[in-house]
Amino acid sequence: MAGEVEDLSDLADRGSDQPGGAFSLDGFEPAHDEVRRAGSFRRVVEAMDLCVSSRMPCSIVTHVNRLNARDLRPFRDFLAEHGIASWQ
């Protein structure tokens, strides 16, 4: 797709001026897409993976609700596997 960013390394190289990325991710795909919109889970995961692969810290904010409350531990593991720096 035109305009897609593939590498953020030069931003990461700027050091402390660059705060990193922060994204809302409200659980796994079914829960997140129901709260947000269809397809948004995959877009957020792609963006957070891009930040991490570019050595930029990445944070996730999760709205806990009835759709995701039972999946918080496996979701924490999912975020750790993706190299997320912090989770709220």
Secondary structure, DSSP 4 states (H G I P E B T S, - for coil): -TT-----HHHHTTGGG---EEEE--SSHHHHHHHS-TTHHHHHHHHHHHHHHTT--EEEE----TTTGGGHHHHHHHHHHTT-SEE-
